[in-house]
Amino acid sequence: GSPLPQLKHGGPGRAGGGEELGGVRAVRHYLQRTAIQGSPTMLAAITGEYVRGAAVRESEIHPFRRHFEDLAVGDSLLTHRRTVSEADITAFGGISGDFFYMHFDEIAAKQSQFGQRIAHGYFVLSAAAGLFVSPAPGPVLANYGLDNLRFVKPVAIGDTIRARLTCKRKVDRNRKDVFGVGQGVVAWDVQVTNQDDELVASYDILTLVSKHV
């Protein structure tokens, strides 16, 4: 028979959303792709990475007290609550130097899309850290970074927030520190919600976590 044509077609507005292909280029293209469908729990089991909506394991031990080898994807902590006060916003503005009008100007804030003064986004992050961090020395050595941050909904004076921290992904660094102890990087899924269980902030934090040896 005749060889497959070197054909690729499709585009915006076409059936398939621009993914419609034909000919040998289509074969090569799709051999490079894999799509998996399933429930969040099934996807987490297949990929080895926590997916929101998947089952979590409420840990009796604070996840930050576990060494790298002992942590499992899906280990989770739901924190206690904290109500945001005007004093919190004032203090954070003084410490950070951020006096943006949405946090301090009552009249201008009322005329804004939010209709009221709101807390600094970075205050929400800091307050969430205060809710989920285990302060004593332990396996968590350092904050390694922050990814995928979104401020989803404003937090107003009088709102009450809490956080859910879930082990999302583990990456073995395959190296040891100056004391001969191994380390890994753990990504944690963080969801901060308000008193109505509405998501107000969403992000991943990365921590450097020690091994037993």
BELTAHU-V565282 format. One record per pair of residues at least 24 apart in sequence whose ideal C-beta (glycine too) atoms are under 10 Angstrom apart, sorted by the first residue. I is the first residue (numbers start at 1). GAP is how many residues later the second one is. D is the distance in Angstrom with one decimal. If there is no record, write none. Layout:
I|GAP|D + I|GAP|D
This chain:
41|33|8.9 + 44|29|6.7 + 44|30|6.6 + 44|124|9.3 + 45|28|9.2 + 45|29|9.4 + 47|26|9.2 + 47|122|9.2 + 48|25|6.2 + 48|121|7.7 + 48|122|8.4 + 49|24|6.5 + 49|25|9.8 + 49|118|9.8 + 49|119|6.2 + 49|120|4.9 + 49|121|9.1 + 49|138|8.3 + 49|140|9.5 + 50|24|5.6 + 50|25|9.1 + 50|26|8.6 + 50|116|5.5 + 50|117|6.6 + 50|118|4.3 + 50|119|7.1 + 50|137|8.7 + 50|138|9.0 + 50|139|5.7 + 50|154|10.0 + 51|117|8.7 + 51|138|9.0 + 52|112|9.9 + 52|114|8.4 + 52|116|9.2 + 52|137|6.7 + 52|139|7.6 + 52|147|10.0 + 52|150|8.8 + 54|112|8.8 + 54|135|9.9 + 56|108|8.0 + 56|109|10.0 + 56|110|5.6 + 56|111|8.9 + 56|133|9.5 + 57|109|9.1 + 57|110|9.0 + 59|106|9.8 + 59|107|9.9 + 59|108|8.9 + 61|73|9.6 + 62|70|8.6 + 62|71|9.3 + 62|72|4.6 + 62|74|9.6 + 62|76|8.5 + 62|78|9.7 + 62|103|9.2 + 63|69|8.6 + 63|71|8.3 + 63|76|9.7 + 63|77|8.9 + 63|102|6.5 + 63|103|8.3 + 63|104|6.1 + 63|123|8.6 + 63|125|7.7 + 63|144|9.8 + 63|146|9.7 + 64|68|7.8 + 64|69|6.8 + 64|70|4.0 + 64|71|9.2 + 64|72|9.2 + 64|74|6.2 + 64|75|7.3 + 64|76|4.7 + 64|101|8.4 + 64|122|9.5 + 64|124|9.2 + 64|143|7.8 + 64|145|8.5 + 65|69|5.9 + 65|71|8.3 + 65|73|5.3 + 65|74|6.9 + 65|75|8.4 + 66|72|8.6 + 66|73|6.3 + 66|74|9.0 + 66|101|8.7 + 66|120|9.3 + 66|143|8.1 + 67|71|8.7 + 67|72|4.5 + 67|73|9.6 + 67|114|9.6 + 67|115|9.4 + 67|117|9.2 + 67|142|6.9 + 67|143|6.2 + 67|144|5.7 + 67|145|5.2 + 67|146|9.4 + 68|71|6.9 + 68|72|9.8 + 68|102|6.8 + 68|103|9.6 + 68|104|7.5 + 68|105|9.1 + 68|113|10.0 + 68|114|7.3 + 68|115|7.0 + 68|116|4.1 + 68|117|8.9 + 68|118|6.9 + 68|139|9.9 + 68|140|9.4 + 68|141|4.6 + 68|142|6.6 + 68|143|4.7 + 68|144|8.2 + 69|70|9.7 + 69|101|9.4 + 69|103|9.5 + 69|113|8.7 + 69|115|8.5 + 69|140|9.5 + 69|141|9.9 + 69|142|5.7 + 69|143|6.1 + 69|144|9.1 + 70|69|8.3 + 70|139|9.7 + 70|141|9.3 + 70|142|8.1 + 71|68|8.6 + 71|96|5.4 + 71|99|6.4 + 71|113|8.6 + 71|115|6.2 + 71|117|9.8 + 71|138|7.1 + 72|95|6.6 + 72|98|8.6 + 73|93|8.5 + 73|94|5.4 + 73|95|6.8 + 73|96|6.8 + 73|97|6.7 + 73|113|9.4 + 73|114|9.5 + 73|116|9.9 + 74|92|6.7 + 74|93|6.4 + 74|94|8.8 + 74|115|9.9 + 75|90|9.0 + 75|91|7.1 + 75|92|4.4 + 75|93|10.0 + 75|111|9.7 + 75|113|9.5 + 76|88|6.4 + 76|89|6.7 + 76|90|4.2 + 76|91|7.2 + 76|112|9.4 + 76|113|8.7 + 77|54|9.3 + 77|55|6.1 + 77|57|9.1 + 77|86|8.3 + 77|87|7.1 + 77|88|4.7 + 77|89|7.8 + 77|90|9.4 + 77|111|9.4 + 78|53|9.7 + 78|54|9.2 + 78|84|6.9 + 78|85|7.8 + 78|86|5.1 + 78|87|8.2 + 78|88|9.5 + 78|113|9.7 + 78|115|9.7 + 79|49|7.9 + 79|51|9.1 + 79|52|3.9 + 79|53|5.2 + 79|54|9.7 + 79|82|9.1 + 79|83|5.1 + 79|84|4.8 + 79|85|7.4 + 79|86|7.3 + 79|113|9.3 + 80|51|6.6 + 80|52|9.7 + 80|82|6.7 + 80|83|9.4 + 81|50|8.1 + 81|79|5.1 + 81|80|6.9 + 81|81|4.6 + 81|82|9.5 + 81|112|9.7 + 81|113|9.6 + 81|114|7.8 + 82|45|5.9 + 82|46|8.7 + 82|48|7.4 + 82|49|6.1 + 82|77|9.6 + 82|78|6.8 + 82|79|5.8 + 82|80|7.3 + 82|81|9.2 + 83|74|9.2 + 83|75|6.8 + 83|76|7.2 + 83|77|4.5 + 83|78|8.0 + 83|112|8.4 + 84|34|9.3 + 84|35|5.3 + 84|39|7.8 + 84|40|8.1 + 84|43|7.1 + 84|71|5.8 + 84|72|7.5 + 84|73|6.2 + 84|74|7.0 + 84|75|5.3 + 84|76|7.4 + 84|77|6.6 + 84|110|9.3 + 85|34|9.5 + 85|72|6.6 + 85|73|7.7 + 85|74|10.0 + 86|31|8.1 + 86|33|9.7 + 86|71|5.1 + 86|72|8.7 + 87|70|9.5 + 88|31|7.0 + 88|32|9.3 + 88|35|6.6 + 88|38|9.7 + 88|39|7.4 + 88|67|9.9 + 88|69|8.3 + 89|28|7.2 + 89|29|8.4 + 89|30|5.5 + 89|31|6.9 + 89|34|6.8 + 89|66|9.6 + 89|67|9.8 + 89|68|6.8 + 91|32|9.0 + 92|27|7.7 + 92|28|5.5 + 92|30|7.7 + 92|31|4.3 + 92|32|9.8 + 92|34|7.3 + 92|35|8.8 + 93|26|10.0 + 93|27|7.2 + 93|30|8.7 + 95|28|9.4 + 95|31|9.4 + 96|24|7.0 + 96|26|6.9 + 96|27|8.1 + 96|30|9.2 + 98|24|7.5 + 98|25|8.8 + 102|52|8.4 + 103|54|9.8 + 109|47|9.6 + 112|42|9.8 + 113|41|9.2 + 114|39|9.8 + 114|40|5.2 + 114|42|7.6 + 115|39|9.7 + 115|41|9.1 + 116|38|8.4 + 116|40|5.4 + 116|41|7.6 + 116|42|9.6 + 117|37|9.5 + 117|39|7.0 + 117|40|6.2 + 118|33|9.8 + 118|35|9.7 + 118|36|4.1 + 118|37|6.1 + 118|38|5.4 + 118|39|8.0 + 118|41|8.9 + 119|35|7.6 + 119|36|4.4 + 119|37|7.2 + 119|38|7.4 + 119|40|7.7 + 119|42|9.0 + 119|81|9.4 + 120|31|9.9 + 120|35|9.0 + 121|28|8.5 + 121|29|9.7 + 121|30|4.5 + 121|33|8.6 + 121|34|8.4 + 121|79|9.3 + 121|80|7.2 + 122|27|9.9 + 122|29|9.4 + 123|32|8.1 + 124|27|7.2 + 124|30|9.2 + 124|31|5.4 + 124|35|9.6 + 124|37|6.8 + 124|39|9.6 + 124|68|6.2 + 124|70|10.0 + 124|76|6.5 + 124|77|5.3 + 125|24|7.8 + 125|26|9.0 + 125|38|9.9 + 125|65|8.8 + 125|67|8.1 + 125|76|6.7 + 125|78|7.6 + 125|80|9.3 + 127|28|8.7 + 127|34|6.5 + 127|35|10.0 + 127|36|8.7 + 127|65|8.4 + 127|74|9.8 + 128|33|7.0 + 128|34|8.5 + 128|35|4.4 + 128|36|9.8 + 128|37|8.7 + 128|62|6.6 + 128|63|9.3 + 128|64|4.8 + 128|72|9.3 + 128|73|6.8 + 128|75|9.0 + 128|77|9.5 + 129|34|8.4 + 129|36|9.8 + 129|61|9.0 + 129|76|8.2 + 130|33|9.4 + 131|30|7.7 + 131|31|6.5 + 131|32|4.9 + 131|33|9.9 + 131|34|8.7 + 131|59|10.0 + 131|61|8.5 + 132|30|9.3 + 132|31|5.1 + 132|32|8.4 + 132|33|4.5 + 132|56|8.5 + 132|58|7.4 + 132|60|9.6 + 132|73|9.1 + 133|32|9.2 + 133|72|10.0 + 133|74|10.0 + 138|71|9.2 + 138|72|8.6 + 139|42|9.8 + 139|44|9.5 + 139|45|9.8 + 139|47|9.4 + 139|68|9.1 + 139|69|9.5 + 139|70|5.2 + 139|71|4.9 + 139|72|8.1 + 139|73|8.8 + 140|46|8.2 + 140|48|10.0 + 140|67|5.1 + 140|68|7.5 + 140|69|5.6 + 140|70|8.0 + 141|36|8.4 + 141|40|9.5 + 141|42|7.1 + 141|66|7.6 + 141|67|4.6 + 141|68|6.7 + 141|69|5.7 + 142|41|9.6 + 142|64|9.4 + 142|65|6.9 + 142|66|4.5 + 142|67|9.1 + 143|62|6.8 + 143|63|7.5 + 143|64|6.2 + 143|65|8.0 + 144|41|5.8 + 144|42|8.6 + 144|43|9.0 + 144|61|8.1 + 144|62|3.9 + 144|63|5.7 + 144|64|4.9 + 144|65|9.2 + 145|40|8.7 + 145|42|9.1 + 145|59|8.6 + 145|60|7.5 + 145|61|4.3 + 145|62|8.9 + 145|63|9.6 + 146|44|9.0 + 146|57|5.8 + 146|58|7.0 + 146|59|5.4 + 146|60|7.0 + 147|40|7.5 + 147|56|6.8 + 147|57|4.4 + 147|58|8.0 + 147|59|6.9 + 148|39|9.7 + 148|41|9.2 + 148|42|9.7 + 148|54|7.2 + 148|55|5.6 + 148|56|5.2 + 148|57|10.0 + 149|41|9.3 + 149|52|7.5 + 149|53|7.5 + 149|54|4.1 + 149|55|8.3 + 149|56|9.5 + 150|49|8.8 + 150|50|9.8 + 150|51|7.0 + 150|52|4.9 + 150|53|6.9 + 151|41|9.3 + 151|48|10.0 + 151|49|7.2 + 151|50|5.5 + 151|51|8.4 + 151|52|9.3 + 152|39|9.4 + 152|40|8.7 + 152|41|9.6 + 152|46|8.0 + 152|47|4.8 + 152|48|5.8 + 152|49|6.4 + 152|50|5.9 + 153|39|9.5 + 153|40|9.1 + 153|41|7.1 + 153|43|9.5 + 153|45|5.6 + 153|46|6.6 + 153|47|4.6 + 153|48|8.2 + 154|40|9.5 + 154|46|7.4 + 155|37|8.4 + 155|39|6.7 + 155|45|5.4 + 155|46|8.1 + 156|38|8.9 + 158|37|9.1 + 159|35|5.1 + 159|36|6.3 + 159|37|9.0 + 159|39|9.7 + 159|41|7.9 + 160|33|9.5 + 160|34|6.5 + 160|35|4.2 + 160|36|9.4 + 161|31|5.6 + 161|32|6.9 + 161|33|5.7 + 161|34|7.9 + 161|39|6.5 + 161|40|8.4 + 162|29|9.4 + 162|30|7.4 + 162|31|6.1 + 162|32|8.4 + 162|33|8.7 + 162|35|9.2 + 163|27|6.0 + 163|28|6.9 + 163|29|4.9 + 163|30|7.7 + 163|37|9.8 + 163|38|8.5 + 164|24|9.9 + 164|25|7.9 + 164|26|7.2 + 164|27|4.8 + 164|28|8.2 + 164|29|7.5 + 165|24|7.5 + 165|25|5.7 + 165|26|8.5 + 165|27|10.0 + 165|40|8.2 + 166|24|7.9 + 166|25|8.0 + 166|38|9.9 + 167|42|9.9 + 168|36|6.3 + 168|37|9.4 + 168|38|9.6 + 169|35|8.4 + 169|37|9.1 + 170|39|8.3 + 171|35|9.0 + 172|39|8.6 + 173|35|8.2 + 173|36|9.7 + 173|38|9.5 + 176|34|9.8 + 176|35|8.5 + 176|37|8.7 + 177|31|9.5 + 177|33|7.7 + 177|34|9.9 + 179|31|9.2 + 180|33|7.7 + 181|29|5.4 + 181|30|6.2 + 181|31|8.0 + 181|32|6.4 + 182|27|9.8 + 182|28|7.2 + 182|29|3.8 + 182|30|8.2 + 182|31|6.5 + 183|25|5.8 + 183|26|6.8 + 183|27|5.6 + 183|28|6.5 + 184|24|7.8 + 184|25|5.6 + 184|26|8.2 + 184|27|6.8 + 185|24|7.4
